[in-house]
Amino acid sequence: QVQLVESGGGLVQPGGSLRLSCVVSGSIISINEMGWYRQAPGKQRELVAVTSGGSTNYADSVKGRFTISRDNAKNTVYLQMNSLKPEDTAVYYCNAYGMLTTVRTFNYWGQGTQVTVSS
């Protein structure tokens, strides 16, 4: 059973910072891609940032403010969020894609963590 557990969300004032963490546990062979997505009330889930094979990709709305990083030894992905804006308020979800066995893949989501940016 593969599990993704997120932490680090909370309430922060505009201009503040938060760091999200997501740990992948379970019997897996490899993790090919890890990423963060978010969903604001009344909106569709959208990509925030992903990392795969050493490369990263960001949504235009967070470029220059958010940084995604990964600790392969700990099967953990982080999202450092700086200069937060009220429009960053959303539930943030971690996603991981990889190999369960040499022929079976997995694609799992975390339970989500709330980030609220408000004064």
Disulfide bonds with the S-S distance in Angstrom:
Cys22-Cys94 2.12
